[in-house]
Amino acid sequence: NCNPGPDPHRAAVVARRLMEAARQLGGGALGGVGGEAGSDEAGDDGAGGGAQARVVVFRAFGNSVTLARVSVEALTAAGVEVVCTGDGPDAADMALGAHLMGFAHSWAASQPHSPSQSQDGIHTSPPPPFVTPRALAAAAAAASAAAAAAAAAARKAAGDAAEAFNAANLFGATAAATSAVVMVVTTDNDLRPCLAYAAGGGCGVVVCGDVVPGVHRRRRVETRTKRVRRSMAKDAGGLGVSPEYW
């Protein structure tokens, strides 16, 4: 997890130190395989009991703000693969966690055991999603704010439309003695609340729609076989103005 530090080149200095520290984990330093044999958990160079670990991947994670404060060129020269993440809350942390779990999964899957078993507690099934509580809270807040903004905009649009219709004086002085009908042409079935509102206000409601939307009528419906009509209805699924909608 990249830390910019006081100087743009500081991250590269730290990276070189971390690379050396990682290499020192070889030769059985972790109490794993092969202190005497000169091997280690992550692979070895065959140089004997003091063999260094082979660093197979070294990545630094940071968002655009963080990486703007470090020398990416110096990091790359130090052997680091720089990963620029999103700028959302904990984006770098979640990217690092995802890569970490992906690496562990890849290592476990490479070991000679059944895919249904685990290697040192690491299951070879796909890694679970890693989302920090702060990111979840931010996403929920953003969704709530977006929903509130959409509702407010829709409320204003309806109010503006009502004012415009009022100003146009469409119904005149005889409104009390006449009936109003709204005719809606649509193949979407998500307008029920709007139609119910209109009907509840005393308007007659006429809906013109296609029971089977998106079908090219190259032949008359009457000439289609029953099998074709059933297939079309099945493909339409829950779309369009269905018989239930009527």
C-alpha positions as CSV (number, residue, x, y, z in Angstrom):
1,N,0.0,0.0,0.0
2,C,2.0,2.9,-1.3
3,N,2.8,5.7,1.1
4,P,4.1,8.9,-0.7
5,G,6.2,10.1,2.2
6,P,7.9,13.6,2.3
7,D,9.8,13.1,-1.0
8,P,8.7,11.7,-4.3
9,H,11.6,9.3,-4.4
10,R,11.1,8.1,-0.8
11,A,8.7,5.3,-1.9
12,A,11.3,3.8,-4.2
13,V,13.9,3.8,-1.3
14,V,11.4,2.0,0.8
15,A,10.6,-0.4,-2.1
16,R,14.2,-1.4,-2.4
17,R,14.4,-2.1,1.3
18,L,11.2,-4.2,1.1
19,M,12.5,-6.1,-1.8
20,E,15.7,-7.1,0.2
21,A,13.5,-8.0,3.2
22,A,11.4,-10.2,1.1
23,R,14.4,-12.0,-0.3
24,Q,15.5,-12.7,3.3
25,L,12.4,-14.8,3.9
26,G,14.0,-17.7,2.0
27,G,16.2,-20.5,3.3
28,G,13.7,-21.7,5.8
29,A,13.6,-18.3,7.6
30,L,9.9,-18.8,8.3
31,G,10.4,-22.3,9.7
32,G,9.0,-23.9,6.5
33,V,10.6,-26.2,4.0
34,G,14.3,-26.7,3.7
35,G,16.6,-24.6,5.9
36,E,19.1,-27.4,5.6
37,A,18.3,-28.3,2.0
38,G,18.6,-24.7,0.9
39,S,15.0,-24.3,-0.3
40,D,12.1,-22.2,0.9
41,E,8.4,-21.8,0.6
42,A,8.3,-19.3,-2.3
43,G,11.0,-21.0,-4.4
44,D,14.8,-20.8,-4.3
45,D,17.8,-20.1,-6.4
46,G,19.5,-23.4,-5.5
47,A,22.4,-21.6,-3.8
48,G,22.5,-23.7,-0.6
49,G,21.3,-23.3,2.9
50,G,21.4,-19.5,2.7
51,A,19.2,-19.3,-0.5
52,Q,17.2,-16.2,-0.8
53,A,13.5,-16.2,-1.6
54,R,12.6,-15.6,-5.2
55,V,10.3,-12.6,-5.4
56,V,7.8,-13.4,-8.1
57,V,5.6,-10.3,-7.9
58,F,6.1,-6.9,-6.2
59,R,3.2,-4.5,-6.6
60,A,2.5,-1.0,-5.1
61,F,-1.1,0.1,-4.9
62,G,-2.3,3.7,-4.8
63,N,-5.0,6.0,-6.1
64,S,-4.2,8.9,-8.5
65,V,-3.8,11.4,-5.6
66,T,-1.2,9.2,-3.9
67,L,0.7,8.3,-7.1
68,A,0.9,12.0,-8.1
69,R,3.1,12.5,-5.0
70,V,5.6,9.7,-5.8
71,S,8.0,9.0,-8.6
72,V,6.4,6.2,-10.5
73,E,9.5,6.0,-12.7
74,A,11.7,5.4,-9.6
75,L,9.4,2.7,-8.3
76,T,9.4,0.9,-11.7
77,A,13.2,1.1,-11.8
78,A,13.2,-0.5,-8.3
79,G,11.3,-3.5,-9.8
80,V,7.9,-2.5,-8.6
81,E,4.7,-2.9,-10.7
82,V,2.6,0.2,-9.9
83,V,-1.2,-0.3,-9.8
84,C,-3.3,2.8,-10.0
85,T,-6.6,2.2,-8.4
86,G,-9.9,4.1,-8.3
87,D,-10.2,7.2,-6.1
88,G,-13.1,5.9,-4.0
89,P,-12.9,5.2,-0.3
90,D,-10.4,2.4,0.5
91,A,-10.0,1.7,-3.2
92,A,-6.3,1.0,-2.8
93,D,-6.9,-1.2,0.2
94,M,-9.5,-3.2,-1.6
95,A,-7.4,-3.6,-4.8
96,L,-4.5,-4.8,-2.6
97,G,-6.7,-7.2,-0.8
98,A,-8.1,-8.6,-4.1
99,H,-4.6,-9.1,-5.5
100,L,-3.5,-10.7,-2.3
101,M,-6.4,-13.2,-2.3
102,G,-5.9,-13.9,-6.0
103,F,-2.2,-14.7,-5.4
104,A,-3.1,-17.0,-2.5
105,H,-5.8,-18.7,-4.5
106,S,-3.4,-19.2,-7.5
107,W,-0.7,-20.7,-5.2
108,A,-3.1,-23.0,-3.4
109,A,-4.5,-24.2,-6.8
110,S,-1.0,-25.0,-8.0
111,Q,-0.3,-27.4,-5.2
112,P,-0.8,-31.2,-5.7
113,H,-4.0,-31.7,-3.9
114,S,-7.7,-32.0,-4.7
115,P,-9.5,-28.8,-5.7
116,S,-12.0,-29.5,-3.0
117,Q,-9.4,-29.6,-0.3
118,S,-7.4,-26.7,1.2
119,Q,-3.8,-25.9,1.4
120,D,-2.8,-24.4,4.8
121,G,-6.4,-23.3,5.3
122,I,-6.6,-21.6,1.9
123,H,-9.5,-23.1,-0.1
124,T,-9.1,-23.4,-3.9
125,S,-12.6,-22.2,-4.5
126,P,-12.8,-18.6,-5.8
127,P,-11.8,-15.9,-3.3
128,P,-14.7,-14.1,-1.6
129,P,-15.3,-10.4,-2.3
130,F,-13.3,-8.0,-0.1
131,V,-15.1,-4.7,0.5
132,T,-14.3,-2.5,3.5
133,P,-17.0,-1.2,5.8
134,R,-16.1,2.4,4.8
135,A,-16.6,1.6,1.1
136,L,-19.9,-0.1,1.8
137,A,-21.1,2.8,3.9
138,A,-20.0,5.3,1.1
139,A,-21.8,3.2,-1.5
140,A,-25.0,3.1,0.6
141,A,-24.8,6.8,1.2
142,A,-24.2,7.5,-2.5
143,A,-27.1,5.3,-3.5
144,S,-29.4,6.9,-0.9
145,A,-28.4,10.4,-2.1
146,A,-28.8,9.4,-5.7
147,A,-32.3,8.0,-5.0
148,A,-33.3,11.1,-3.1
149,A,-32.0,13.3,-5.9
150,A,-33.9,11.3,-8.5
151,A,-37.1,11.5,-6.4
152,A,-36.7,15.2,-6.0
153,A,-36.2,15.7,-9.7
154,A,-39.2,13.6,-10.6
155,R,-41.3,15.4,-8.1
156,K,-40.3,18.8,-9.6
157,A,-40.9,17.5,-13.1
158,A,-44.4,16.5,-12.2
159,G,-45.1,19.8,-10.5
160,D,-43.7,21.8,-13.4
161,A,-45.9,19.8,-15.8
162,A,-49.0,20.4,-13.7
163,E,-48.3,24.1,-13.5
164,A,-47.8,24.2,-17.3
165,F,-51.1,22.4,-17.9
166,N,-52.9,24.8,-15.4
167,A,-51.5,27.8,-17.2
168,A,-52.6,26.5,-20.5
169,N,-56.2,26.3,-19.2
170,L,-56.8,23.2,-21.3
171,F,-60.2,22.3,-19.8
172,G,-61.9,25.7,-19.7
173,A,-65.0,26.5,-17.7
174,T,-66.7,23.3,-18.6
175,A,-64.3,21.0,-16.8
176,A,-66.8,20.0,-14.2
177,A,-69.2,18.7,-16.9
178,T,-66.7,16.8,-19.0
179,S,-64.5,13.8,-18.7
180,A,-60.8,13.5,-19.2
181,V,-58.9,10.5,-20.7
182,V,-55.2,9.9,-20.8
183,M,-54.0,7.7,-23.6
184,V,-50.6,6.2,-23.1
185,V,-48.7,4.4,-25.8
186,T,-45.9,2.2,-24.4
187,T,-44.5,-1.3,-24.3
188,D,-43.1,-0.8,-20.8
189,N,-45.0,-2.2,-17.9
190,D,-43.4,0.0,-15.2
191,L,-45.9,2.9,-15.6
192,R,-48.5,1.3,-13.3
193,P,-48.0,3.8,-10.5
194,C,-48.5,6.7,-12.9
195,L,-51.6,5.1,-14.5
196,A,-53.0,4.3,-11.1
197,Y,-52.5,7.9,-10.0
198,A,-54.3,9.2,-13.1
199,A,-57.2,6.8,-12.6
200,G,-57.4,7.7,-8.9
201,G,-57.8,11.3,-9.9
202,G,-60.8,10.7,-12.0
203,C,-59.2,10.3,-15.5
204,G,-60.1,7.6,-17.8
205,V,-56.9,5.6,-18.7
206,V,-56.3,4.0,-22.2
207,V,-53.1,2.1,-22.7
208,C,-52.0,1.1,-26.2
209,G,-49.2,-1.5,-26.1
210,D,-47.7,-4.5,-27.7
211,V,-48.3,-7.8,-25.8
212,V,-45.2,-9.2,-27.5
213,P,-42.7,-6.4,-27.9
214,G,-39.7,-6.5,-30.3
215,V,-41.2,-8.9,-32.8
216,H,-40.9,-8.0,-36.5
217,R,-44.3,-8.6,-38.0
218,R,-43.3,-9.7,-41.5
219,R,-46.4,-11.9,-41.7
220,R,-49.9,-11.4,-40.4
221,V,-50.3,-12.8,-36.9
222,E,-53.2,-15.0,-38.1
223,T,-50.9,-16.9,-40.4
224,R,-48.4,-17.9,-37.7
225,T,-48.6,-21.3,-36.3
226,K,-49.5,-21.9,-32.6
227,R,-46.0,-23.1,-31.9
228,V,-44.4,-19.8,-33.2
229,R,-46.9,-17.7,-31.2
230,R,-46.1,-19.6,-28.0
231,S,-42.3,-19.3,-28.7
232,M,-42.7,-15.5,-29.2
233,A,-44.6,-15.2,-25.9
234,K,-42.0,-17.2,-24.1
235,D,-39.2,-15.0,-25.4
236,A,-41.0,-11.9,-24.4
237,G,-40.9,-13.0,-20.7
238,G,-41.9,-10.3,-18.3
239,L,-41.4,-7.5,-20.8
240,G,-44.1,-5.4,-22.5
241,V,-47.7,-4.9,-21.7
242,S,-48.7,-8.4,-20.8
243,P,-52.2,-9.8,-20.4
244,E,-51.7,-9.5,-16.6
245,Y,-50.9,-5.8,-17.2
246,W,-54.3,-5.2,-18.9
